[in-house]
Amino acid sequence: MRQAFVLAVLSLLALTAPTAARDALPAGFVYLREVDASIAQDMRYASHDNFVGRPLPGYAASECVLRQAVAEALAKVQAELAQQQLSLKVYDCYRPRRAVAAMMRWADDGARGAPSKRFFPKLDKRTLFAQGYIAAQSVHSTGAAIDLTLIRLPAAAVAAFDPAVPYGPCTGPASARAPDNSMDMGTGFDCFDVKSYTLSRAISPEQRRWRSVLVGAMRHHGFKNYFREWWHFTYGAREPSQDFAIGARR
């Protein structure tokens, strides 16, 4: 009887072990919510609200995944900003290599990009790689890069994104862009335009001030900003890129 019980348990473990291994994050990676649940998340590549216009491969769940050191550093930024009644809101974190490949295919598919044209109102999407707005190999795939912004606390409610609505270009007034409860940084996230350059002078003094607040807080805790994108930051040494899918936390 005991032998039969042991065999049954071993059989059950054999069936469940592959699933558990598949769902577990690789060593060194964590869900941001498990390090700091107060950081808001608006994972754009798991949704239709992005420049490709659909969820990207590998984003099976709307969760921010990062290397543990990056998540812990981000929590320190969050604690500092909370003293000013502000919070971080992340748009993208770890990005599977398969998602980067999907971006490349999209850029070269010959279509004109509407309605996602609002993300690159002055450019042909075939030029986005050459101009440095999209990378063929992304540091996001290492888990050491993050795209984010600021929101005021308490966080304001935000309307749901509607793919059928013709939202205004990312360079236009915040009130005409797709719904977002973030501080007005002068452009929307993933806006492929010179106005997105962190030090752009083509935005208002107030918008420049908010960019300065974000960059200053991130820099204070070891993050480096990419000069073409006010929202993009990296942390620490370059690590190997990954291609595991982002699943729901268990």
Wavefront OBJ file of the C-alpha trace (Angstrom):
o trace
v 0.000 0.000 0.000
v 2.789 2.380 0.977
v 4.712 1.511 -2.181
v 1.672 2.284 -4.316
v 1.273 5.643 -2.572
v 4.918 6.567 -3.172
v 4.628 5.604 -6.838
v 1.516 7.754 -7.190
v 3.281 10.761 -5.668
v 6.299 10.303 -7.906
v 4.051 10.074 -10.946
v 2.296 13.298 -9.979
v 5.620 15.072 -9.527
v 6.766 13.860 -12.913
v 3.674 15.333 -14.516
v 3.844 18.703 -12.761
v 7.595 19.338 -12.721
v 7.882 20.381 -16.396
v 5.030 22.872 -15.966
v 6.557 24.351 -12.832
v 9.935 24.658 -14.542
v 8.331 26.308 -17.544
v 6.439 28.841 -15.420
v 9.397 29.764 -13.198
v 11.486 32.812 -14.082
v 15.154 32.257 -14.922
v 17.613 32.721 -12.076
v 18.142 36.391 -11.237
v 14.793 37.582 -12.625
v 11.827 38.739 -10.532
v 8.342 40.136 -10.974
v 8.451 43.818 -10.093
v 5.202 43.471 -8.114
v 6.970 41.114 -5.728
v 9.663 43.712 -5.015
v 7.509 46.854 -4.995
v 3.782 46.523 -5.637
v 3.298 50.295 -5.305
v 4.898 50.972 -8.703
v 2.129 51.331 -11.288
v 2.224 49.128 -14.375
v 0.816 49.824 -17.832
v 2.482 47.145 -19.937
v 1.928 48.439 -23.433
v 3.348 45.523 -25.439
v 0.875 43.166 -23.800
v -1.916 45.361 -25.205
v -3.054 46.992 -28.463
v -1.840 50.418 -27.336
v 1.604 50.317 -28.934
v 3.260 51.214 -32.227
v 2.704 47.728 -33.691
v -0.995 47.916 -32.822
v -1.315 44.478 -31.205
v 0.138 42.435 -28.323
v 3.654 41.249 -29.110
v 4.873 37.631 -28.958
v 6.139 36.628 -25.522
v 3.849 38.972 -23.592
v 1.471 36.349 -22.274
v 0.792 38.415 -19.145
v 0.732 42.120 -18.368
v 3.591 41.915 -15.873
v 6.876 43.749 -15.464
v 9.813 41.334 -15.134
v 13.326 42.590 -14.371
v 16.641 41.416 -13.038
v 16.458 41.517 -9.267
v 19.102 44.234 -8.841
v 17.237 46.468 -11.288
v 13.917 45.963 -9.500
v 15.487 46.715 -6.124
v 17.083 49.907 -7.450
v 13.735 50.922 -8.916
v 12.109 50.456 -5.508
v 14.585 52.987 -4.082
v 13.586 55.491 -6.770
v 9.939 54.875 -5.891
v 10.565 55.530 -2.195
v 12.234 58.847 -3.003
v 9.446 59.963 -5.336
v 6.741 59.007 -2.828
v 7.993 61.821 -0.598
v 6.898 64.206 -3.381
v 3.499 62.499 -3.811
v 4.697 60.956 -7.060
v 4.965 57.391 -8.333
v 6.681 55.592 -11.165
v 4.587 53.929 -13.858
v 6.297 51.342 -16.044
v 5.449 50.769 -19.708
v 7.950 48.030 -20.545
v 10.586 46.002 -18.708
v 12.141 42.713 -19.824
v 11.330 42.168 -23.521
v 11.629 38.682 -25.069
v 13.833 38.472 -28.154
v 10.847 37.130 -30.097
v 9.079 40.459 -29.472
v 12.072 42.374 -30.843
v 11.980 40.161 -33.951
v 8.272 40.918 -34.344
v 9.052 44.642 -34.258
v 11.581 44.151 -37.066
v 9.069 42.251 -39.198
v 6.459 44.952 -38.613
v 8.840 47.735 -39.651
v 9.575 45.952 -42.926
v 6.122 44.627 -43.822
v 5.343 47.380 -46.327
v 2.150 48.541 -44.591
v 1.720 52.207 -43.793
v 1.160 51.689 -40.066
v -2.263 53.288 -39.514
v -3.633 53.692 -36.865
v -0.282 53.247 -35.122
v 1.012 56.081 -37.303
v 0.273 58.295 -34.281
v 3.522 56.975 -32.769
v 5.646 58.230 -35.694
v 3.631 61.073 -37.270
v 6.542 62.540 -39.278
v 8.439 59.387 -40.233
v 8.167 56.367 -42.508
v 8.199 53.312 -40.276
v 10.842 51.653 -42.486
v 13.344 54.241 -41.203
v 12.755 53.669 -37.480
v 15.624 51.205 -37.074
v 18.083 53.346 -39.045
v 17.195 56.394 -36.951
v 17.756 54.572 -33.661
v 14.165 54.454 -32.424
v 13.987 50.642 -32.535
v 16.960 48.313 -32.027
v 17.515 44.958 -33.708
v 19.025 43.790 -30.416
v 17.415 45.385 -27.389
v 18.941 45.792 -23.939
v 15.386 45.216 -22.712
v 15.943 41.538 -23.531
v 18.623 41.389 -20.828
v 16.213 42.524 -18.104
v 18.341 45.579 -17.370
v 16.282 48.224 -19.179
v 12.976 49.822 -18.354
v 10.566 52.314 -19.936
v 8.643 54.453 -17.467
v 7.094 57.769 -16.508
v 5.671 59.613 -13.507
v 2.158 59.825 -12.125
v 0.840 61.982 -9.324
v -0.479 60.357 -6.141
v -3.172 59.448 -5.520
v -3.285 58.018 -9.032
v -6.056 59.431 -11.212
v -8.441 57.069 -12.960
v -7.690 56.571 -16.636
v -10.098 55.683 -19.441
v -9.699 52.339 -21.178
v -7.823 52.310 -24.477
v -10.145 51.840 -27.459
v -8.444 50.575 -30.674
v -11.336 52.001 -32.720
v -10.761 55.604 -31.578
v -8.552 57.821 -33.823
v -6.340 59.244 -31.072
v -4.127 62.221 -31.850
v -0.395 62.003 -32.597
v 2.056 61.381 -29.769
v 3.521 64.846 -30.330
v 0.173 66.584 -29.856
v -1.560 67.865 -26.714
v -1.857 65.286 -23.936
v -5.646 65.659 -23.977
v -5.770 64.424 -27.595
v -3.448 61.446 -27.177
v -4.435 57.937 -26.090
v -5.561 57.735 -22.424
v -2.792 58.039 -19.838
v -2.736 59.348 -16.267
v 0.946 60.280 -16.366
v 2.518 63.692 -16.006
v 2.740 65.508 -19.350
v 6.284 64.941 -20.579
v 5.729 66.727 -23.893
v 5.143 63.539 -25.891
v 3.565 60.179 -25.281
v 5.525 56.991 -24.628
v 7.223 55.428 -27.670
v 6.889 58.646 -29.604
v 9.366 58.403 -32.460
v 10.121 62.079 -32.891
v 12.851 64.562 -31.966
v 10.495 66.017 -29.348
v 11.115 62.803 -27.389
v 14.821 63.580 -27.045
v 15.263 64.008 -23.304
v 16.774 67.502 -23.614
v 14.493 68.685 -26.421
v 13.732 72.416 -26.329
v 10.599 71.944 -28.456
v 8.473 71.373 -25.348
v 7.220 73.674 -22.606
v 9.225 74.605 -19.482
v 6.785 72.600 -17.343
v 7.216 69.510 -19.507
v 11.000 69.897 -19.320
v 10.722 70.174 -15.543
v 8.906 66.857 -15.269
v 11.501 65.175 -17.448
v 14.177 66.587 -15.170
v 12.415 65.235 -12.074
v 12.233 61.756 -13.615
v 15.807 61.691 -14.901
v 17.180 63.137 -11.664
v 15.461 60.558 -9.456
v 16.520 57.680 -11.699
v 20.109 58.893 -11.995
v 20.348 59.265 -8.206
v 19.926 55.500 -7.920
v 22.217 54.404 -10.726
v 20.037 54.470 -13.844
v 21.219 55.910 -17.168
v 18.867 57.592 -19.612
v 18.905 57.104 -23.399
v 19.116 60.589 -24.909
v 16.569 59.925 -27.682
v 13.862 58.652 -25.312
v 12.966 60.458 -22.089
v 11.253 57.241 -20.852
v 14.122 54.745 -21.400
v 16.656 53.836 -18.700
v 19.245 51.129 -18.151
v 20.904 49.844 -14.990
v 24.129 47.985 -14.314
v 26.368 45.933 -16.553
v 25.162 44.355 -19.791
v 23.829 40.834 -19.253
v 22.995 38.058 -21.782
v 19.708 38.549 -23.626
v 16.809 36.164 -23.036
v 13.748 34.857 -24.866
v 11.516 33.361 -22.172
v 7.850 34.336 -22.312
v 6.317 36.574 -19.653
v 3.687 34.544 -17.834
v 1.346 35.323 -14.988
v 2.711 35.196 -11.457
v 1.900 32.036 -9.503
l 1 2 3 4 5 6 7 8 9 10 11 12 13 14 15 16 17 18 19 20 21 22 23 24 25 26 27 28 29 30 31 32 33 34 35 36 37 38 39 40 41 42 43 44 45 46 47 48 49 50 51 52 53 54 55 56 57 58 59 60 61 62 63 64 65 66 67 68 69 70 71 72 73 74 75 76 77 78 79 80 81 82 83 84 85 86 87 88 89 90 91 92 93 94 95 96 97 98 99 100 101 102 103 104 105 106 107 108 109 110 111 112 113 114 115 116 117 118 119 120 121 122 123 124 125 126 127 128 129 130 131 132 133 134 135 136 137 138 139 140 141 142 143 144 145 146 147 148 149 150 151 152 153 154 155 156 157 158 159 160 161 162 163 164 165 166 167 168 169 170 171 172 173 174 175 176 177 178 179 180 181 182 183 184 185 186 187 188 189 190 191 192 193 194 195 196 197 198 199 200 201 202 203 204 205 206 207 208 209 210 211 212 213 214 215 216 217 218 219 220 221 222 223 224 225 226 227 228 229 230 231 232 233 234 235 236 237 238 239 240 241 242 243 244 245 246 247 248 249 250
